[in-house]
């Protein structure tokens, strides 16, 4: 890795930690995980896109990472490992690697049986409970 790339990664890690987002990444009882990707920059760019649609100056003093951290704090989100702060998305280990199953709506859950060709999954309703996520994880792993 070049020195420039290393500095970008260090700056991104610093920003991730300073924004408060580190409190949302990693296992609930473990240390924070600092992503190697420049996610604070991605959040800033997403916020810039939103700001372009808003009245001038509406987002002038906000950073994308800081806004995400503030929203998480307001909602009471905490670190949950492979589960998104809101609980609708889980990282599941599949036979060929990892996938993110994001199932926040009833229609998403109702599509499971067709997606995985398993009629047993048709009995689940949103929001999925622990037993449903466990069954889904087993099916995806197979």
C-alpha positions, -999 to +999 in steps of 0.1 A: +000+000+000+014+034-009+020+061+017-008+082+002-033+053+005-021+045+040-027+081+050-062+081+035-070+049+054-057+063+087-076+096+082-108+076+074-103+054+105-097+085+126-129+101+113-149+069+118-139+068+154-143+105+160-178+106+145-191+080+169-198+054+143-172+030+158-198+024+186-220+007+159-194-016+143-182-049+158-196-075+182-218-062+210-193-074+237-161-067+216-140-039+204-151-016+176-143-026+141-129+002+120-137-005+083-108-002+058-131+013+032-134+051+033-170+050+045-170+085+061-161+099+027-190+080+012-213+093+038-201+129+031-208+124-006-243+110+001-250+140+023-237+164-004-262+148-029-290+155-004-277+190+003-279+198-035-316+193-032-321+214-001-321+251+005-286+267+004-267+262+037-292+236+051-265+211+057-235+235+059-221+223+092-229+186+090-206+158+080-221+126+067-205+103+092-215+126+121-251+127+108-252+089+107-238+087+143-263+113+155-292+094+140-280+062+155-277+078+190-312+094+187-326+060+178-307+042+206-288+019+183-258+000+196-232-024+183-248-057+173-221-076+153-236-092+122-270-076+127-277-040+115-285-015+142-322-016+132-323-054+131-337-058+096-304-068+079-283-097+089-250-109+075-254-146+068-227-171+058-237-188+026-221-218+010-201-195-014-194-166+009-213-140+029-245-122+020-265-094+035-302-103+039-321-071+043-358-078+051-375-048+066-409-051+049-435-078+048-431-081+010-394-088+015-401-116+040-429-131+018-404-134-011-381-157+009-399-189+000-396-182-037-361-168-035-347-199-017-372-224-032-383-235+003-420-234+012-412-238+049-400-201+048-435-190+037-447-191+073-426-162+085-438-126+089-420-093+093-403-085+115-384-117+116-378-132+151-347-151+162-361-185+152-369-172+117-334-157+113-319-189+125-339-210+100-330-185+072-293-187+082-294-225+080-311-225+046-287-200+032-257-219+045-270-251+027 
